[in-house]
Amino acid sequence: MTIETDVLIIGAGPTGLMLGCELRRCGIDCVVVDRSARIDRRTRAVMVHAASLEQLEQLGLRTKIERKGVRQRRIVFHLHHSAHYTIDFSSLDTRYPYYLNVPQPEVEEVLAAEFKKLGGTLVRGLGYVSHQETGNGVSSDLASAIGPVRIDSQYLVGADGAGSTVRTGLGVEFPGVTYPMSYLLAEGQPVVPPPPDSSAMYVGRSGSVSLLPLPGGTIRVAGPVSSELLDRDETLPLERFQDTVDRLGFGNTLRLAHADRVAQYQVHERLADRFRVGRVLLAGDAAHLNSPAGGQAMNTGFGDAAALAWRLGQLVRDSNLGIDLLDGYAHERRATARAVARSTGVLGVLQSMREATSGAEQALVRARLSGLAEAWSQLYLTYPAATSPTGEAQLFRGPHRIRPGARIPGLRPVAGLFTLLVRPGQVADALRNASRLPVGAHIDELTPQQASWLPAGATAALVRPDRHVAVVLPQLTTTTQRQAIAGLREEVPA
Ligand SMILES: Cc1cc2nc3c(=O)[nH]c(=O)nc-3n(C[C@H](O)[C@H](O)[C@H](O)COP(=O)(O)OP(=O)(O)OC[C@H]3O[C@@H](n4cnc5c(N)ncnc54)[C@H](O)[C@@H]3O)c2cc1C
C-alpha cells in the first residue's frame, strides 16, 4: 500500500502530535504514525510551562488541558536547617503566570483528538523502518501487523523519541552523558495532603525529591537519588522506594498511603549533532534529552513543533522557496536545546543549598534561583542571529527589548501568519503600506507595554508565526518595509 502526504511525522508522542496540530492549522496535509497501538498510560512529563500554555491557548486547547491538571504558583525548597527557598512564577509576563501539573497521557489524548478533528491522519500500529530521499521528496517504508506500507511525502520528521530510529537511520550522532544518579518516581495518595497550588522540593544530604500535586488529590514524589542510597534494582517495590526516600529524613511528608506506580529511571543529557539532513528533520526527544528536573524536555519539544510548522507550511505552499529555510529551524532549536541544558538544571543549586549555612551563602543561593522561573517558562527565549553559527540562545528575562530573535510573551499570532506589530495608533499607516507585507501578514498594535520594549527610533516589528521577532522596522514606509523584507532573505516570501 502506498500513501501520499505533504509531511510524514514519525511518533505520536507530545512533539509529533503538537507538530501535527500546528501543521493542520496552517492547512498542511500530514500523517502521524506510531508503532505503538495506544497511548502509553505511564506518566512521564507532568510540568507544562507558560510558553507551552500560550501555544496551547492558540490551538484552543489550554482550557481543556487545564481541566485535567493543577495550577502551580511556586516551588518551595525544604532543607533540614531552617532556611527555605522559593521559585515564584507569579510575575511572569503572560496571562498564565504559573505552570500546570498534568499527566502526559492526558496531554497526548487532547492533542490526538484535536489533530484528528483538524483533519489529520493518525495511524497507530505502524512503525518506521527506513527511508530514501527522492529528488523532491522522501519515500518511507513502514511495517504493520498487516504488512508493509510505503508513505511518500515532501518532508519527513522524526519525532520518535530518545531511541529514534529515524535519527539512527540518518547516521546522526547523539552524544552526551548519562548521570550517575538514578531518578526515582512514585505516584499515589499521600499520607499528608500537600497544598494543592504549590510544588515542593525536599533536599537531603545525598539526594533530593520533588513533591508534585497531581489531579484528584494524588501526588508524584520524584527526584535524583545518589547511588549510595539505591542499588540498581531492576524493579522497585514501594517499600524499597519509601525506605530510600525516608532516609532523606522528611518523615511522613514524603510518604504514600497507596501507590499507583513506582519507577526508576536513568537520566541522560544528549544533543543530536544535526537536526536536519536534507528533507528529514529531528524534533523533541529524538533531537535532545534533558534531566527531568525543571520539566523542560516535553516543553522544548512543543517549541520545536512551533518552530518547524510555519517553515514547513511556507515550503509546502511555495515550491519556489529553497529548503535551506529549514536551516533556521536546525540552528535555532539546537541552540535552544543547548541553552535549556545549560540554564535550567538544578543539581548545582541543590548542592549549594546543602552547603549554605551562613546568611551570605544563603543569599547567593537565592541569587542563583532568581530567574529560574523565567528560564523554565521559556517565555523569554531569544534565538541567536542566523549569522552566528555558534551563537547561544538566551532563556533569562533581562531588560525587555524587541529585537530579532526575541520571543514576545503574550502575543497571539494568527495561525501560520506573520504579524506586523505597530506602535499604538499606527495601524492605518501600516495598512496603506500593506502591499509589500509578506503574503497574508496580519497587522496588529503593540500594547503600550510592548511598545516600550521597542528600541528608540523603531516604529514596528515583523513577528514570525512562532512569536519570534523577524525584523525591527525603523519607520513604517513602503521603502523600509521592502528593505526589511529583503533582509529576511528566504524566510519571508515578499
Ligand atoms: C520521569 C520523567 C519525568 C519527566 N517530566 C517532564 C516534565 O515534567 N516536563 C517535561 O517537559 N518533560 C518531562 N519529561 C520528558 C518528556 O516525557 C519527554 O520529553 C517527552 O515524552 C518527549 O516527547 P516526544 O514526543 O519527543 O517523544 P516520546 O514521548 O518518546 O514519543 C515518541 C513516540 O514515537 C513512537 N516511536 C518510536 N519509534 C518509532 C518508530 N520506529 N515508528 C513509529 N513510531 C515510533 C513511540 O511509540 C512514541 O509514542 C519527563 C521524562 C521522564 C522520564
The ligand as an SDF file (V2000), in Angstrom:
LIG
                    3D

 53 58  0  0  0  0  0  0  0  0999 V2000
   10.2710   10.5480   34.7450 C   0  0  0  0  0  0  0  0  0  0  0  0
   10.1590   11.5960   33.6890 C   0  0  0  0  0  0  0  0  0  0  0  0
    9.5890   12.8240   34.0100 C   0  0  0  0  0  0  0  0  0  0  0  0
    9.5040   13.8370   33.0460 C   0  0  0  0  0  0  0  0  0  0  0  0
    8.9210   15.0260   33.3860 N   0  0  0  0  0  0  0  0  0  0  0  0
    8.8270   16.0160   32.4640 C   0  0  0  0  0  0  0  0  0  0  0  0
    8.1420   17.2420   32.7460 C   0  0  0  0  0  0  0  0  0  0  0  0
    7.6280   17.4340   33.8480 O   0  0  0  0  0  0  0  0  0  0  0  0
    8.0570   18.1990   31.7540 N   0  0  0  0  0  0  0  0  0  0  0  0
    8.6310   17.9990   30.5360 C   0  0  0  0  0  0  0  0  0  0  0  0
    8.5830   18.9190   29.6970 O   0  0  0  0  0  0  0  0  0  0  0  0
    9.2190   16.8280   30.2060 N   0  0  0  0  0  0  0  0  0  0  0  0
    9.3270   15.8250   31.1340 C   0  0  0  0  0  0  0  0  0  0  0  0
    9.8620   14.6110   30.7980 N   0  0  0  0  0  0  0  0  0  0  0  0
   10.2880   14.3760   29.4110 C   0  0  0  0  0  0  0  0  0  0  0  0
    9.1120   14.0110   28.4790 C   0  0  0  0  0  0  0  0  0  0  0  0
    8.4470   12.8700   28.9420 O   0  0  0  0  0  0  0  0  0  0  0  0
    9.6500   13.8000   27.0680 C   0  0  0  0  0  0  0  0  0  0  0  0
   10.4360   14.9130   26.7360 O   0  0  0  0  0  0  0  0  0  0  0  0
    8.5310   13.6660   26.0360 C   0  0  0  0  0  0  0  0  0  0  0  0
    7.8430   12.4450   26.1730 O   0  0  0  0  0  0  0  0  0  0  0  0
    9.1440   13.7150   24.6260 C   0  0  0  0  0  0  0  0  0  0  0  0
    8.1240   13.6760   23.6900 O   0  0  0  0  0  0  0  0  0  0  0  0
    8.4170   13.1550   22.2170 P   0  0  0  0  0  0  0  0  0  0  0  0
    7.1130   13.2210   21.5430 O   0  0  0  0  0  0  0  0  0  0  0  0
    9.5700   13.8990   21.6700 O   0  0  0  0  0  0  0  0  0  0  0  0
    8.9110   11.6490   22.4040 O   0  0  0  0  0  0  0  0  0  0  0  0
    8.1260   10.4180   23.0320 P   0  0  0  0  0  0  0  0  0  0  0  0
    7.1610   10.8570   24.0690 O   0  0  0  0  0  0  0  0  0  0  0  0
    9.1640    9.4250   23.4430 O   0  0  0  0  0  0  0  0  0  0  0  0
    7.2640    9.8430   21.8210 O   0  0  0  0  0  0  0  0  0  0  0  0
    7.8580    9.1570   20.7580 C   0  0  0  0  0  0  0  0  0  0  0  0
    6.8190    8.2890   20.0870 C   0  0  0  0  0  0  0  0  0  0  0  0
    7.4200    7.6870   18.9420 O   0  0  0  0  0  0  0  0  0  0  0  0
    6.9900    6.3520   18.8360 C   0  0  0  0  0  0  0  0  0  0  0  0
    8.0040    5.6280   18.0610 N   0  0  0  0  0  0  0  0  0  0  0  0
    9.2650    5.2950   18.4250 C   0  0  0  0  0  0  0  0  0  0  0  0
    9.8970    4.6680   17.4250 N   0  0  0  0  0  0  0  0  0  0  0  0
    9.0140    4.5810   16.4030 C   0  0  0  0  0  0  0  0  0  0  0  0
    9.0770    4.0330   15.0870 C   0  0  0  0  0  0  0  0  0  0  0  0
   10.1840    3.4230   14.6180 N   0  0  0  0  0  0  0  0  0  0  0  0
    7.9820    4.1260   14.3000 N   0  0  0  0  0  0  0  0  0  0  0  0
    6.8420    4.7270   14.7490 C   0  0  0  0  0  0  0  0  0  0  0  0
    6.7380    5.2390   15.9870 N   0  0  0  0  0  0  0  0  0  0  0  0
    7.8120    5.1910   16.7970 C   0  0  0  0  0  0  0  0  0  0  0  0
    6.8450    5.8880   20.2740 C   0  0  0  0  0  0  0  0  0  0  0  0
    5.9440    4.7870   20.3640 O   0  0  0  0  0  0  0  0  0  0  0  0
    6.3220    7.1400   20.9620 C   0  0  0  0  0  0  0  0  0  0  0  0
    4.9110    7.1700   21.0100 O   0  0  0  0  0  0  0  0  0  0  0  0
    9.9870   13.5990   31.7470 C   0  0  0  0  0  0  0  0  0  0  0  0
   10.5500   12.3560   31.4080 C   0  0  0  0  0  0  0  0  0  0  0  0
   10.6520   11.3700   32.3760 C   0  0  0  0  0  0  0  0  0  0  0  0
   11.2490   10.0320   32.0000 C   0  0  0  0  0  0  0  0  0  0  0  0
  1  2  1  0
  2  3  1  0
  2 52  2  0
  3  4  2  0
  4  5  1  0
  4 50  1  0
  5  6  2  0
  6  7  1  0
  6 13  1  0
  7  8  2  0
  7  9  1  0
  9 10  1  0
 10 11  2  0
 10 12  1  0
 12 13  2  0
 13 14  1  0
 14 15  1  0
 14 50  1  0
 15 16  1  0
 16 17  1  0
 16 18  1  0
 18 19  1  0
 18 20  1  0
 20 21  1  0
 20 22  1  0
 22 23  1  0
 23 24  1  0
 24 25  2  0
 24 26  1  0
 24 27  1  0
 27 28  1  0
 28 29  2  0
 28 30  1  0
 28 31  1  0
 31 32  1  0
 32 33  1  0
 33 34  1  0
 33 48  1  0
 34 35  1  0
 35 36  1  0
 35 46  1  0
 36 37  1  0
 36 45  1  0
 37 38  2  0
 38 39  1  0
 39 40  1  0
 39 45  2  0
 40 41  1  0
 40 42  2  0
 42 43  1  0
 43 44  2  0
 44 45  1  0
 46 47  1  0
 46 48  1  0
 48 49  1  0
 50 51  2  0
 51 52  1  0
 52 53  1  0
M  END
$$$$
